[in-house]
Amino acid sequence: MLAALKQTFAHRALREVRAKADAGISQLGSTPVAVGHVWQRRFYDDVVTTEKKRAEKLRYMHRNPVQRGLVLEPQQWLWSSFRHYAYGERGPVLVNETREAELRIRKIS
């Protein structure tokens, strides 16, 4: 889902940049967007295919609020799945829910 969202955004951004360039509106040099790149390599999608990689990604997500100084312990961060995995508690972050997610796309004019 995120890949589709990022791809749609990139196509729209590039279309706008190219339209401005075709109209003769000056841009700030040869930026990555101007030559066809929107996302930096560190934001590329990484498909998790092994349990080891899954644990690595979850560990990173759970420790990130602590690393950034937002909380002292992972379980203190409300918007985390840590309490689900550590204590089996249900929280605001839904994990392995059977109900379907609903995506609403707002048209940008």
N, C-alpha and C positions, 0 to 999 in steps of 0.2 A: 504494500500500500504506500509506504513512504517513497519507494523508488518511483512510483507513478506520480505522486505528488511533486517530487523534486524534478522529474522530467518535464511535467507540465509547466512548472514555474520557469525552468531553464528555457524552454521553447518560447514562452511569452517574453521573458526578459531579452533574449537574443533577438526576437522579432522587433521589439521596441528599439533596441540599440541600432539594429540594421536600418530600420525605417528612419531614424534620426540621421544616421550617416548618409543615407540616400538623399535626404532633404537638405544636406549641406550643413547641418547643425554640428558645430565642432564638439569634439569629445576630448577627454583628458588622455591624449596619447593613445598608445596601443595597449589598452588594458586587456586582461584575460577575457573579459566578457566580449570585448570588441572582436577578438579573434576566435570566439566560439567556445569558451570555457566559463562556466558559472561556478561550479563547485571545486574546491581545492581537494587534492588527493585524500587528505585525512577525513573528508566527509563522504567519500565513496562508500557505497553499500558493501557490507561484508556479510555474506550468508553464513550463518552458524550451522555447521554440519556435524560437529562432534560434541559429546558430553563435556569433554575437557574445555573446548572453546566456549560452550554455554556457561560453564562455571566461571570461566575467566571474565566473560562479559558481565555476568550478574555480580561478581565480586567488585568489578570496577564501578558499576552503577550504584551498588550499595555503599561503597566507601567514598564515592565522590563528594557527597555533602560534608563528610568529615574532613576530607582533604582540603576542601574550600573554606573550612572554618564556619560552616553554617550550623553545625551541631557537633556535640562531643562524641556521640555514638550513632551508628547507622539506624538503630531502632527509633531514634528521636525524630528522624526525618519523616514527616507525615506522608509525602508523595513518593513512597518507596514500597517495593514489594518485599523488603527485608523481613518484616514481621510475619508475612505469609510463609516465607521459606523457613524462618527460624522457629516460629511459634505456632504456625498453622492458623493464624488469625486472619480474618477478613478485614480489609481496609478499603480506603478510597481507590487504591490501585487494584484493578481486577486482574486476577491471574487464573488462567485456564478456565475461563467462564464458558458455559455452553451456549449462552445467548449470543446472537449475532450483533456485531458492532454496526452502528448506523453512521454513515458518513454523509454530511451535507456539504455540498460545494456551492459557495456563493459566487455568482457571476460578477466579475470585475469589469466595469465599463471603462 
